Amino acid sequence: MKKIIFGLSLLILASCQQEKIAFVDNVKLMNEYQEKIDIETKFKEKAEVLAKKRDSISQAFQAEASEFQSRAQSMSQTKAQQEYAQFQQRGQQMGQQLQMEDQQLQLSGQTEMDSVVAKVKKEIESYGKNNGYSYILGGGDGGSVLYGKDTYDITNEIIELLNSKYKK
């Protein structure tokens, strides 16, 4: 009889222990994380510089094309075709160079963003371990939490933690 009561007591005690679960709104977290904001700003500025460079090269190339058309009228057809082929080749090379710079900028930005996402995941994991959570779920667009009580939303705590560590 004592064994049955002891077993039931253990079963009741075990069932009373609940897993500590919370969720984070991924979209809000990333939109308010200062490091991510700074990276986006930096790459937006770099993209604007690249766009200005592309525009100035394009304008210079257009001016050169107009000048070439004027000169081509006084050239022999063979000479005009040769110069036109060289001119066209230069234009393609410049276009490829600008496209390569654009791709490098995008790759660099994606690499930095991937690093930020990895840092955020690591920080959430550390926060969960340090605060006794069994699970921290991801919410927001594309997240796995369709509904959660606001009391289980730790997004703001994670944002504050990440931003305070980033400022240091």
Stockholm file with secondary structure:
# STOCKHOLM 1.0

chainA/1-168         MKKIIFGLSLLILASCQQEKIAFVDNVKLMNEYQEKIDIETKFKEKAEVLAKKRDSISQAFQAEASEFQSRAQSMSQTKAQQEYAQFQQRGQQMGQQLQMEDQQLQLSGQTEMDSVVAKVKKEIESYGKNNGYSYILGGGDGGSVLYGKDTYDITNEIIELLNSKYKK
#=GR chainA/1-168 SS CHHHHHHHHHHHHHHHCCCCEEEEEHHHHHHHCHHHHHHHHHHHHHHHHHHHHHHHHHHHHHHHHHHHHHHHTTSCHHHHHHHHHHHHHHHHHHHHHHHHHHHHHHHHHHHHHHHHHHHHHHHHHHHHHHTTCSEEEEESTTCSCSCCCGGGBCHHHHHHHHHHHHHC
#=GC SS_cons         CHHHHHHHHHHHHHHHCCCCEEEEEHHHHHHHCHHHHHHHHHHHHHHHHHHHHHHHHHHHHHHHHHHHHHHHTTSCHHHHHHHHHHHHHHHHHHHHHHHHHHHHHHHHHHHHHHHHHHHHHHHHHHHHHHTTCSEEEEESTTCSCSCCCGGGBCHHHHHHHHHHHHHC
//
